[in-house]
Amino acid sequence: LNLSQNYMNTKHILLFLSFLPFGITSADTNQLPIYNLDDYVVQSSPLSLDSSEITQSSTVIEGTALDELRSDTIAQTLSEQPGISQTFYGPNATRPIIRGLDGFRVSVLENGLSAFDLSATSNDHAVCINPLLVDRIEVLRGSSTLIYGSNSIGGVVNVFDKSIPNLLESADFKNEFTTGYSSVNEGSRSGGIIYHQAGDFVFQINGSTLSTKDYDAPKFEVHHDQHGHEGEEEGEEEEEEFATTVENSQSDIQTYGFGGSYNHDKGFVGLSVADYNSSYGVPNHEKSVVSIERKKTSIQSVYDFDSGYFDSMNFQLTYGDYAHEEAPGEEEGHDEHEGEEEGHDEHEGEEEGHDEHGHHAKFLYEGIDSKLILSKETDTTTSAFSISFTDYDMKIDGEESYLAAMDHNAANNSENQGILLDSTNPRINNDSAKRYGFGFMQQKDLSENLSINGGLRYETLSRDYDAVTRADNLVDIDIDRDDSTLNGAIGFVMKNTDTITLSGNLHYSERIPETSELFSSGAHHATESFEMGNQDLENEESVGVEFAISNKQADFNQKLSVYFNKYSNFIFQSDTGFVTGTDEFEAATQDDVDDGRATFVGEMIPHAFEELAIRQYKGVEAEIYGLEYAFDYQLSSGAFIRGFADSITGKNKTDNIALPRIPPYRFGIGYYLDADQYKFSLNAIHHGKQDALANGESVTDAYTILNARLGYSLKEANSEVYFRINNITDELGFVHTSFLKEVAPIPGRSIEIGLNIQF
């Protein structure tokens, strides 16, 4: 079946590509302006290479292209790019997926350093970046992420803003203001940044706000907790229930910041301060609400040397202080504890903590991230040496930490078949870590048409855990763990003709298991799961290869990339098929007898509890491979067609099944018109059916989304008024990569209006 599905996916992509041969030319190419897929310098690379010189795929979005794609989250903004999808744990907690990889394999950075959030640790944790004031987004795939360490082996999303404005990057600062409204969630957004220059000093102050309500969706069936609710009789059939609104999907975000720099003839030194506050709902059955507070201070210094081995130095350091709380919705929080004051002596301290703080769990994360890059460039060679250092502390307070060393008691649940042993992991109270990284990258021109580049990075991670043995012992213990990784890559770029470029890359990558993958043993209610880590996990290892061919002509540009990655000890959460039980009992009431939970009043029956799916971290042999294709075709001086296609296959070779939550194949095409003061676009993206499934997954049907945008620019005022319709046909679609796909479909038809001003 898997082979059949892979064949069908490839067939759809090949049919799409067959209409776009690499040899297309135009009779009047000299009359048309050139619109290139690859016409940018990749700032995320320490070598500052042109995109045509990088041996692996990269994407850069800025300017008007970014304005047209800008959405409420970074993941949604990028979701129409080849090879990039999103986790979509509701519209607020969504993170980029690059070539089927997410979580700890994909880094989301701000200006090259950590964004200081915990979005990688769980799908319900949001990325703390509001795209409203972002200037540029770069996406690096595969080994082009080498310089950013082992937590970036799947890819890097690097978001750039002008939080530290400087004259080295821009000599013309324009104040900006943007505002908009969307009908699907009654969302309102606004933001602005103002600059001031005084001689060699440049300053900025910025702020933004975003507020949305529950979003509308096409009519969909509501699926309640598959394991049942309190009061339901076993075997009782639920009546069909439908909804057109996704409950508890609201959000409220405020950001503000300021920064400045002193500029001199050798570079600049600057400082920025940023504050991010948000509260958003997670549309699970418990209606969890997550509140985030993050403060971040960054410094940067760039200096050009007059002499010495290196030409320039770029030093960056960020300090972050992050906290977020996960709390039940008001109704659920009230019902959950009603009448539980008696009979729970063994959990009395935990209940008091819950009452006092009003949360399932509170995550605290504080530390620094820093990087020093020394660069040198000659006529034929560009080199860069990097040193990075990260120091952080992370802890989870509250009764329902997934590091709390809880028992799942699956043996006490009659729904389970078989035996699943409880974890022996200790309770982790605090995680203190120090990470050092040393990297070297070099690009060398061997001839006018051939260049090679490559690099190595060595990384060490020392972690000190404050821990307590499981509840039966409660003894304080210290756990020290030291790990290291080595990552390397080598590749070539060959310009076969004036228009055709070939590139290839071979890389070896390692990733250190994260704390949650090692020591989880507790309920994570926001993700409706009980998570179990594995202390015996070793480094994840990967060997990968990629080849790409691009054809850049005057009016027709295209690029095709194919890649293959083989993993040893690929670490992921595997659905065990078990659900949690309880070791607490209570005397049955008449209501329990009436509901069929007991045969007589006073019978000792299991205490009412929330059944959670038990997911266990494991390492397997795996393969991930696929292709990406993109093209643009200039129709006239102001009109062009752009399209893309991608397909990803992920195989769990150990268990001979698919890897979980692999995105389906996609292809899309759009028409774009830039006519004087008007800009118009109409595009469609088809998401294929995904029936290559891992344990615990269900088939996700195909759907097609049609979007349109019309903008009118007042050139004298450097402003644009725009009107956009998303999901014009009000198509019902479910995101296969989401844990909440059945309760959180894609948003329905949405009308957006907005205004962007520069002055």
C-alpha positions in Angstrom: 0.0 0.0 0.0 2.8 2.4 0.8 4.5 1.7 -2.5 1.2 2.3 -4.3 0.6 5.6 -2.5 4.2 6.8 -3.2 3.7 5.9 -6.9 0.4 7.9 -7.0 2.0 10.9 -5.3 4.9 10.9 -7.7 2.5 10.5 -10.6 0.6 13.6 -9.7 3.8 15.7 -9.4 5.2 14.3 -12.7 2.0 15.1 -14.5 2.3 18.7 -13.2 5.9 19.0 -14.2 5.3 17.5 -17.6 3.6 20.7 -18.7 6.7 22.8 -17.7 9.7 21.4 -19.6 13.1 22.9 -18.8 13.7 23.9 -22.4 10.9 26.5 -22.8 12.1 29.8 -24.4 10.3 32.9 -25.6 10.6 34.7 -28.9 10.7 38.2 -27.4 12.8 37.6 -24.3 14.8 40.7 -24.8 11.6 42.8 -24.5 10.8 41.5 -21.1 12.2 42.4 -17.7 13.8 39.5 -15.8 11.9 38.0 -12.8 14.3 35.5 -11.1 13.5 32.8 -8.5 17.1 33.3 -7.3 18.2 36.9 -7.2 19.2 37.4 -3.6 22.1 37.1 -1.1 21.3 34.7 1.7 22.1 36.7 4.9 21.7 33.6 7.1 24.8 32.1 5.5 28.0 33.4 7.2 29.6 33.3 3.8 27.0 35.8 2.4 26.6 33.8 -0.8 24.3 34.4 -3.6 21.5 31.8 -3.7 22.9 30.4 -6.9 26.2 29.6 -5.0 24.5 27.6 -2.2 24.5 23.9 -2.8 21.2 23.3 -1.0 17.8 24.9 -1.3 17.0 28.2 0.3 14.0 30.6 0.2 14.0 34.4 0.8 10.8 36.4 1.2 10.9 40.2 1.5 9.4 43.4 0.2 6.1 43.2 -1.6 6.2 39.4 -1.8 6.2 39.3 2.0 3.5 41.9 2.2 1.2 39.7 0.0 1.9 36.6 2.1 2.0 38.1 5.6 -0.3 36.3 8.0 -0.9 36.1 11.8 1.9 33.5 12.2 5.3 32.8 10.7 4.2 29.3 9.8 1.1 30.4 8.0 3.1 33.1 6.1 5.5 30.4 4.8 3.0 27.6 4.2 2.8 28.3 0.4 6.5 27.7 -0.1 7.8 24.5 -1.6 8.7 21.9 1.0 7.3 24.0 3.9 4.0 23.2 5.7 2.8 23.8 9.3 1.9 21.9 12.4 -1.4 23.8 12.8 -2.3 23.0 16.4 -5.1 25.6 16.0 -4.4 28.9 14.3 -2.2 30.3 17.1 0.2 27.5 18.0 1.5 26.6 14.6 5.1 26.0 13.6 6.9 25.5 10.3 7.6 22.0 9.1 10.4 21.7 6.6 10.6 18.6 4.4 8.5 16.7 6.9 10.6 17.7 9.9 9.6 19.9 12.8 10.1 20.3 16.6 13.7 20.0 17.7 15.0 19.6 14.1 13.8 23.0 12.9 15.1 26.2 14.5 13.0 29.4 14.3 15.4 32.3 14.8 15.2 36.1 15.2 18.1 37.8 13.4 20.2 34.7 13.6 19.7 33.9 17.3 17.1 32.1 19.5 13.6 33.6 19.6 13.6 32.4 23.2 10.4 30.5 23.3 9.5 26.8 23.8 7.6 26.2 20.6 9.9 23.3 19.7 9.0 21.4 22.9 5.3 20.9 22.1 2.8 21.6 19.4 0.6 23.7 21.6 3.4 26.2 22.3 3.4 29.2 20.0 6.3 30.9 18.2 6.9 34.2 19.9 7.3 36.2 16.7 4.6 38.5 15.3 5.1 38.7 11.6 3.5 42.1 11.4 6.8 44.1 11.5 9.1 41.5 10.0 11.2 42.7 7.0 12.7 39.5 5.6 12.3 35.8 6.1 14.9 33.3 5.1 14.5 29.5 5.1 17.5 27.2 4.8 17.1 23.5 4.2 19.4 20.6 4.9 23.1 21.1 5.4 23.0 24.8 4.6 21.9 25.1 8.3 25.3 23.6 9.4 26.4 26.8 11.2 23.3 26.8 13.4 23.9 23.5 15.2 22.3 20.1 15.8 18.9 21.5 16.5 18.7 22.8 12.9 19.4 19.6 11.0 15.9 19.8 9.4 16.1 23.5 8.6 16.2 27.0 9.8 13.6 29.8 9.6 15.5 33.0 10.2 13.3 36.1 10.7 14.9 39.5 10.2 13.7 42.9 11.5 15.3 46.3 12.1 15.2 45.9 15.9 18.8 47.1 15.8 18.8 49.6 13.0 22.2 50.4 11.5 23.7 52.2 8.5 25.6 49.1 7.3 22.4 47.3 6.3 20.3 50.3 5.3 21.0 54.0 4.6 17.3 54.9 4.2 14.9 54.2 7.0 11.2 54.6 6.4 8.7 54.7 9.1 6.0 52.1 8.7 2.4 51.6 9.8 0.1 48.7 9.0 -3.4 47.8 10.0 -6.0 45.2 8.9 -9.1 43.3 9.6 -10.2 39.7 8.7 -13.8 38.5 8.8 -13.2 34.8 9.5 -12.1 35.5 13.1 -13.1 39.1 13.5 -9.4 39.7 13.7 -7.9 43.2 14.0 -4.2 43.8 13.7 -2.1 47.0 13.7 1.6 47.9 14.2 4.2 50.4 13.4 7.9 51.3 13.7 9.4 54.8 13.8 13.0 55.7 13.2 15.1 58.7 14.1 18.7 59.4 13.0 21.0 61.8 14.8 24.4 61.9 13.2 26.0 58.5 13.7 23.2 57.3 15.9 20.0 55.5 14.7 17.0 54.7 16.9 13.7 52.9 16.5 10.6 52.3 18.6 7.9 49.8 17.6 4.7 48.2 18.7 2.0 45.9 17.5 -1.3 44.3 18.5 -3.3 41.4 17.3 -6.7 40.3 18.5 -8.9 37.5 17.1 -12.0 35.6 18.1 -12.9 32.0 17.4 -12.6 31.4 13.7 -15.2 30.2 11.3 -14.9 27.0 9.3 -17.0 25.2 6.7 -19.5 22.9 8.4 -17.7 20.0 10.0 -18.6 17.1 12.3 -17.5 17.5 15.9 -15.5 14.6 17.2 -15.6 14.3 21.0 -12.9 12.6 23.0 -12.6 9.1 21.4 -12.0 7.5 24.8 -15.3 8.8 26.3 -16.4 11.3 28.9 -17.6 11.0 32.4 -21.2 9.9 32.5 -21.2 8.1 29.1 -22.4 4.5 29.1 -20.0 2.0 27.5 -21.0 1.4 23.9 -23.3 4.4 23.8 -23.5 5.9 20.4 -23.1 9.6 20.1 -25.4 11.6 17.9 -23.8 13.4 15.0 -23.0 17.0 15.9 -21.8 19.7 13.5 -20.2 23.0 14.0 -19.2 26.0 11.9 -17.0 27.7 14.5 -13.8 26.3 16.1 -14.2 27.0 19.8 -11.4 28.3 21.9 -9.2 29.5 19.0 -9.1 33.1 20.0 -5.9 35.1 20.5 -4.6 38.4 22.0 -1.0 39.5 21.3 0.8 42.7 22.2 4.5 43.5 21.4 6.6 46.6 21.8 10.3 47.3 21.6 13.0 49.9 21.0 16.6 49.8 19.8 19.5 51.8 18.4 23.0 51.7 17.2 26.1 53.8 17.0 27.7 53.7 13.5 31.4 54.3 12.7 33.6 53.8 9.7 34.4 50.2 10.7 30.9 49.0 11.5 28.4 49.5 14.3 27.4 48.5 17.8 23.7 48.3 18.8 21.2 47.3 21.4 17.5 46.3 21.3 14.8 45.5 23.9 11.6 43.6 23.0 8.6 42.6 25.0 6.1 39.9 23.8 2.8 39.1 25.6 0.1 36.8 24.4 -2.9 34.7 25.5 -4.5 32.2 23.1 -6.8 29.3 23.2 -6.0 25.7 22.2 -9.1 24.1 20.5 -8.8 20.7 22.3 -11.7 19.2 24.2 -10.3 20.7 27.5 -10.2 24.2 25.9 -6.8 25.0 27.3 -5.6 28.6 27.4 -1.9 29.5 27.2 -0.5 32.8 28.4 3.0 33.8 27.4 5.3 36.6 28.6 8.7 37.0 27.0 11.3 39.7 27.5 14.4 39.8 25.3 17.5 42.0 25.2 19.9 41.8 22.3 23.3 43.4 21.4 25.2 43.2 18.1 28.5 44.5 17.0 30.0 44.4 13.5 33.6 45.4 12.9 35.8 45.4 9.8 39.5 44.8 10.4 42.2 46.8 8.6 44.6 43.8 8.7 44.9 40.3 10.0 43.7 36.9 8.9 40.0 37.8 9.0 38.3 40.7 7.3 35.3 41.2 9.6 33.7 40.2 12.9 30.0 39.9 13.7 29.2 39.4 17.4 25.6 38.8 18.7 24.2 38.1 22.1 20.6 37.7 23.3 19.2 37.4 26.8 15.7 36.0 27.1 13.3 35.6 30.0 10.3 33.5 29.0 7.3 32.2 31.0 4.0 30.6 30.0 1.1 29.1 31.8 -1.2 26.4 30.5 -4.6 26.6 32.2 -8.0 24.9 31.6 -10.9 26.8 30.2 -13.2 28.4 32.7 -15.9 25.8 32.4 -13.6 22.9 32.3 -11.4 24.2 35.2 -14.5 24.6 37.3 -16.0 21.1 36.6 -12.7 19.4 36.9 -12.2 20.2 40.6 -15.8 20.5 41.7 -16.4 18.3 44.7 -12.8 17.0 44.8 -11.8 18.6 48.1 -12.3 15.4 50.0 -10.7 12.0 49.6 -7.5 13.1 47.8 -5.1 13.4 50.7 -2.2 12.0 48.7 -2.4 14.8 46.1 -3.3 17.5 48.6 -0.1 19.5 48.0 -0.6 19.3 44.3 -4.2 20.4 44.4 -3.2 23.4 46.6 -0.6 24.3 44.0 -3.2 24.1 41.3 -5.7 26.2 43.2 -3.1 28.8 44.0 -1.7 29.2 40.5 -4.8 28.3 38.5 -2.8 26.4 35.9 -2.0 22.8 34.7 1.6 23.8 34.3 3.9 26.8 34.2 7.0 26.8 32.0 10.0 29.0 32.9 12.9 29.4 30.5 15.8 31.9 30.9 19.2 32.2 29.4 21.5 33.6 26.8 22.3 32.7 23.2 25.4 34.1 21.5 27.4 33.8 18.3 30.7 35.2 17.0 31.5 34.9 13.3 34.8 35.8 11.8 34.9 36.1 8.0 37.5 36.4 5.2 37.1 36.9 1.5 39.6 36.7 -1.4 39.1 36.7 -5.1 38.4 33.0 -5.2 37.6 31.9 -1.6 35.2 32.9 1.2 35.7 31.5 4.7 33.9 31.8 8.0 34.7 30.6 11.5 32.0 30.6 14.1 31.9 30.2 17.9 28.5 29.9 19.7 27.5 29.6 23.3 24.1 29.0 24.9 23.3 28.9 28.6 19.8 28.3 29.8 17.7 27.1 32.7 14.3 25.5 32.2 11.7 24.2 34.7 8.1 23.3 34.7 6.0 24.1 37.8 2.5 22.7 38.4 0.8 19.4 39.1 0.6 18.3 35.4 4.2 18.7 34.2 5.1 16.0 31.6 8.4 15.7 33.5 6.6 14.9 36.7 7.3 11.1 36.9 3.6 10.2 37.0 2.3 6.6 36.4 0.0 6.1 33.5 -1.9 3.2 35.2 -2.8 1.8 31.8 -3.2 -1.7 33.4 -6.2 -0.4 35.3 -8.1 0.7 32.2 -10.3 -2.0 30.7 -10.1 -0.4 27.2 -6.4 -1.4 26.9 -5.3 -4.7 25.5 -1.9 -6.0 26.6 0.7 -4.7 29.0 2.5 -1.3 28.9 5.0 -0.9 31.7 5.2 2.4 33.6 8.2 4.6 33.1 11.1 4.5 35.6 12.1 8.1 34.8 12.7 10.5 37.7 10.9 13.8 38.2 12.9 16.7 36.6 12.6 19.9 38.6 15.2 22.0 36.7 17.2 21.6 33.6 20.4 23.7 33.4 22.3 23.4 30.2 25.4 24.9 28.5 26.0 24.4 24.8 29.3 25.2 22.9 29.6 25.1 19.2 32.6 25.6 16.8 32.1 25.7 13.1 34.1 26.4 9.9 32.7 26.9 6.4 34.4 27.7 3.2 33.4 28.3 -0.5 36.1 28.2 -3.2 35.9 28.9 -6.9 37.8 26.3 -8.8 37.0 27.8 -12.1 34.6 30.3 -13.7 31.9 27.7 -13.9 32.7 25.4 -10.9 32.8 26.1 -7.1 32.7 23.9 -4.1 31.7 24.6 -0.5 31.6 22.7 2.7 32.1 22.9 6.4 32.3 21.2 9.8 30.7 21.9 13.2 31.5 20.4 16.5 29.1 20.9 19.4 29.0 19.9 23.1 26.1 20.0 25.4 26.4 19.7 29.2 23.2 19.3 31.2 22.7 19.3 35.0 19.3 18.1 36.2 17.8 18.7 39.6 15.6 15.7 40.0 13.6 13.6 42.4 13.1 9.8 42.2 9.6 8.6 41.6 6.8 9.1 44.0 7.5 5.9 46.0 10.9 7.1 47.0 11.0 11.0 46.7 14.8 11.3 47.0 16.6 14.3 45.7 19.2 13.3 43.0 21.5 15.1 40.6 21.8 13.9 37.0 24.6 15.1 34.8 24.7 14.3 31.1 27.4 15.3 28.6 26.9 14.9 24.9 28.5 16.0 21.7 27.8 16.1 17.9 29.8 16.4 14.7 28.1 17.7 11.6 29.7 18.1 8.2 28.8 18.8 4.6 30.4 19.2 1.2 28.9 20.3 -2.1 29.4 21.7 -5.6 27.8 24.3 -7.9 28.4 23.9 -11.6 27.2 26.4 -14.2 26.7 24.1 -17.2 25.6 27.0 -19.5 24.7 30.6 -19.1 21.2 29.5 -18.1 21.5 26.1 -16.5 23.1 25.5 -13.1 23.7 22.1 -11.4 24.4 21.6 -7.7 24.8 18.7 -5.3 25.5 18.2 -1.6 26.4 15.4 0.7 26.0 15.9 4.5 26.3 14.0 7.8 24.3 15.3 10.7 23.8 14.4 14.4 21.3 15.6 16.9 21.4 15.2 20.7 18.1 13.9 22.3 16.2 16.7 24.2 15.2 16.6 27.8 11.5 15.8 27.0 12.6 12.9 24.7 14.7 11.5 27.5 12.8 12.1 30.7 9.1 12.7 30.0 6.7 10.8 32.2 3.5 12.7 32.7 0.3 14.1 31.4 0.4 16.9 28.9 -3.2 18.0 28.8 -2.8 20.7 26.2 -1.8 18.0 23.7 -4.2 15.5 25.2 -1.5 12.9 25.7 0.6 11.1 28.3 4.2 11.4 27.2 6.9 8.8 28.0 10.6 9.5 27.4 13.5 7.1 27.0 16.7 7.6 28.9 18.6 5.2 26.7 18.2 7.2 23.5 21.4 8.0 21.7 22.3 10.7 19.2 20.1 10.8 16.1 22.3 10.4 13.0 21.5 11.2 9.4 23.3 11.0 6.1 21.7 12.9 3.2 22.2 13.9 -0.4 20.5 16.5 -2.5 20.8 17.5 -6.2 19.2 20.5 -7.9 19.0 21.9 -11.4 17.9 25.4 -12.2 17.2 27.0 -15.6 17.2 30.8 -15.5 16.1 32.4 -18.7 14.8 35.9 -19.5 11.2 35.1 -19.0 11.1 31.5 -17.7 12.9 30.4 -14.5 12.6 27.1 -12.8 14.3 24.9 -10.2 14.0 21.2 -9.4 15.5 19.7 -6.2 15.5 16.1 -5.1 16.8 14.9 -1.8 17.2 11.7 0.2 18.0 11.4 4.0 18.7 8.1 5.8 18.4 8.2 9.6 19.8 6.1 12.3 17.9 6.4 15.6 15.2 8.8 14.2 13.5 10.0 17.4 9.8 10.6 17.5 6.6 10.2 19.6 5.0 6.9 18.8 1.4 6.2 19.6 1.3 3.1 21.8 -2.4 2.4 21.3 -2.9 2.5 25.1 -4.8 5.1 27.1 -4.2 6.1 30.7 -6.0 4.7 33.7 -6.3 5.6 37.4 -5.4 4.0 40.8 -8.0 6.1 42.7 -11.4 4.7 43.6 -14.6 6.2 45.0 -17.9 5.1 46.3 -20.6 5.0 43.6 -23.6 7.3 43.7 -27.1 6.8 42.4 -26.0 8.9 39.3 -23.2 6.4 38.7 -25.7 3.5 38.9 -28.1 5.3 36.5 -25.2 6.0 34.1 -24.1 2.3 34.2 -20.8 3.0 35.9 -21.8 0.9 38.9 -24.3 -1.8 39.8 -25.2 -0.5 43.3 -24.7 2.6 45.4 -21.5 2.4 47.5 -19.7 0.1 45.1 -16.0 1.1 44.8 -15.4 2.2 41.2 -12.5 4.0 39.5 -12.5 7.8 40.2 -13.5 9.8 37.2 -10.5 10.9 35.2 -9.4 12.1 31.8 -8.2 9.4 29.5 -5.1 10.4 27.6 -3.5 8.7 24.6 -0.1 7.4 25.7 2.8 8.3 23.4 6.3 7.0 23.9 9.5 8.4 22.4 11.5 5.8 20.4 14.3 5.7 17.9 14.0 3.9 14.6 15.8 3.5 11.3 14.1 5.9 8.9 14.2 7.4 5.4 12.8 10.7 4.3 13.0 11.7 0.6 11.2 13.9 -1.8 11.3 16.6 -4.5 10.5 20.3 -4.8 9.9 22.3 -8.0 9.2 26.0 -8.5 8.9 28.1 -11.6 7.8 31.6 -12.8 6.9 32.5 -16.3 6.8 36.2 -17.4 3.8 36.8 -19.6 4.4 40.5 -20.1 6.1 43.4 -18.5 3.6 43.4 -15.6 2.2 39.9 -15.5 3.6 36.4 -14.7 2.6 33.0 -13.6 4.2 31.2 -10.7 3.8 27.6 -9.6 5.3 25.0 -7.4 5.0 21.3 -6.5 6.4 19.2 -3.7 6.2 15.6 -2.4 7.6 14.0 0.8 7.8 10.4 1.8 8.8 9.4 5.3 9.4 5.7 6.1 9.8 4.0 9.5 12.0 1.2 8.3 12.2 -0.5 11.7 8.4 -1.0 11.9 7.8 -1.0 8.1 5.2 1.8 8.3 5.1 5.5 7.5 6.5 8.1 9.8 3.8 10.1 11.6 2.4 13.4 10.4 4.2 13.6 7.0 2.6 16.3 4.8 0.8 15.1 1.6 2.0 16.1 -1.8 1.0 19.5 -3.1 1.0 21.6 -6.2 -0.1 25.1 -6.8 -0.3 27.8 -9.5 -1.0 31.5 -9.5 -1.4 34.5 -11.8 0.1 37.8 -10.7 -0.4 41.2 -12.3 1.4 44.5 -11.5 -0.3 47.2 -13.5 0.8 50.7 -12.5 -1.0 51.4 -9.2 -2.9 48.1 -9.1 -1.6 44.7 -8.0 -3.7 41.6 -8.5 -3.1 37.9 -7.7 -5.2 34.7 -8.0 -3.7 31.4 -6.9 -4.8 27.9 -6.1 -3.0 25.2 -4.0 -4.0 21.5 -4.1 -3.2 19.5 -1.0 -3.3 15.8 -1.8 -4.8 12.9 0.1 -2.6 11.4 2.7 -3.1 7.7 3.4 0.4 6.6 4.2 -0.2 6.3 7.9 1.7 5.7 11.2 0.2 4.2 14.3 -2.8 6.1 15.6 -3.3 8.2 12.4 -6.3 8.4 10.1 -6.6 9.2 6.4 -6.7 12.9 5.5 -8.7 13.7 2.4 -7.5 16.1 -0.4 -8.6 19.7 -0.7 -7.9 22.7 -2.8 -7.7 26.3 -1.6 -8.3 29.3 -3.9 -7.1 32.8 -2.8 -7.2 36.2 -4.4 -5.7 39.6 -3.5 -6.1 43.2 -5.0 -3.9 46.0 -3.9 -4.1 49.7 -4.8 -1.0 51.9 -4.1 -0.8 55.6 -3.6 2.7 56.2 -4.9 2.9 59.7 -3.6 2.3 58.5 0.0 4.1 55.1 -0.3 1.0 53.4 0.9 -1.2 50.5 -0.2 -4.8 49.6 0.4 -5.5 45.9 -0.1 -8.4 43.6 -0.3 -7.9 39.8 0.0 -10.2 36.8 0.0 -8.8 33.5 1.4 -10.4 30.2 0.7 -12.8 31.7 -1.8 -14.8 28.5 -2.3 -15.1 27.9 1.5 -13.5 24.5 1.1 -13.4 22.2 4.1 -9.9 20.8 4.7 -8.0 19.1 7.5 -4.3 19.4 8.1 -2.7 16.0 8.3 0.3 17.2 10.3 -1.9 18.5 13.1 -2.7 16.5 16.3 -6.0 18.3 16.3 -6.9 17.9 12.7 -10.5 16.7 13.3 -11.4 19.5 15.7 -9.5 22.3 14.0 -10.0 22.3 10.2 -8.6 25.1 8.1 -10.4 28.5 8.3 -13.3 29.0 6.0 -13.8 31.9 3.6 -12.2 35.1 4.9 -12.4 38.6 3.6 -9.4 40.8 4.6 -8.9 44.5 4.2 -5.8 46.4 5.2 -3.6 49.4 4.8 0.2 49.6 4.7 1.9 53.0 4.9 5.6 54.1 4.6 6.5 57.7 5.4 
